[in-house]
Amino acid sequence: MSEFVHCFKNFDTSISFISAFFATEAREWSGTDRLRMDKFMMVSDSMVFMSTVSLSFAIGLVCILG
């Protein structure tokens, strides 16, 4: 799901997607049981990473992943 950030041609659209993702995560946080918390945190971590990569490309930083 976090890889969708790079599918948008317009940076403003990807920012809207990221914002909607974190708004949804914040809304659902209190309803997450402890058995699903690991998956919830893994998706959140992946989205933070991909958002950071997307932002670094948008502002012109060279990002080498490896």
C-alpha positions as CSV (number, residue, x, y, z in Angstrom):
1,M,0.0,0.0,0.0
2,S,2.8,2.4,0.8
3,E,4.2,1.9,-2.8
4,F,1.1,3.8,-4.1
5,V,2.8,7.0,-3.0
6,H,5.1,6.8,-6.1
7,C,2.2,6.1,-8.5
8,F,0.8,9.6,-8.5
9,K,2.1,11.9,-11.2
10,N,1.3,15.0,-9.1
11,F,3.1,15.6,-5.8
12,D,0.1,17.3,-4.3
13,T,-2.0,14.2,-5.0
14,S,0.6,12.0,-3.2
15,I,0.6,14.3,-0.2
16,S,-3.3,14.0,-0.1
17,F,-2.9,10.2,-0.2
18,I,-0.4,10.3,2.6
19,S,-2.5,12.7,4.7
20,A,-5.6,10.5,4.2
21,F,-3.6,7.4,5.2
22,F,-2.4,8.9,8.5
23,A,-5.9,10.4,9.2
24,T,-7.4,6.9,8.8
25,E,-4.6,5.3,10.9
26,A,-5.2,7.8,13.7
27,R,-9.0,7.2,13.6
28,E,-8.5,3.4,13.8
29,W,-5.7,3.4,16.4
30,S,-7.9,3.0,19.4
31,G,-9.9,0.2,17.9
32,T,-6.8,-1.9,17.1
33,D,-6.5,-5.0,19.2
34,R,-3.1,-6.3,20.4
35,L,-3.1,-9.2,17.9
36,R,-3.2,-6.9,15.0
37,M,-0.9,-4.2,16.4
38,D,2.2,-5.7,14.7
39,K,0.6,-5.5,11.3
40,F,-0.7,-2.0,12.0
41,M,2.8,-0.8,13.0
42,M,4.5,-2.5,10.0
43,V,2.2,-0.7,7.6
44,S,2.7,2.6,9.4
45,D,6.4,2.2,9.3
46,S,6.4,1.4,5.6
47,M,4.3,4.5,4.9
48,V,6.6,6.7,6.9
49,F,9.6,5.4,4.9
50,M,8.0,5.7,1.5
51,S,6.7,9.2,2.4
52,T,10.2,10.3,3.3
53,V,11.6,8.9,0.1
54,S,8.9,10.6,-1.9
55,L,9.5,13.9,-0.2
56,S,13.3,13.6,-0.8
57,F,12.7,13.1,-4.5
58,A,10.3,16.0,-4.7
59,I,12.7,18.5,-3.1
60,G,15.6,17.2,-5.3
61,L,17.6,15.2,-2.8
62,V,19.4,12.3,-4.2
63,C,18.3,9.1,-2.4
64,I,20.3,5.9,-2.8
65,L,18.5,2.9,-1.4
66,G,20.5,-0.2,-0.9
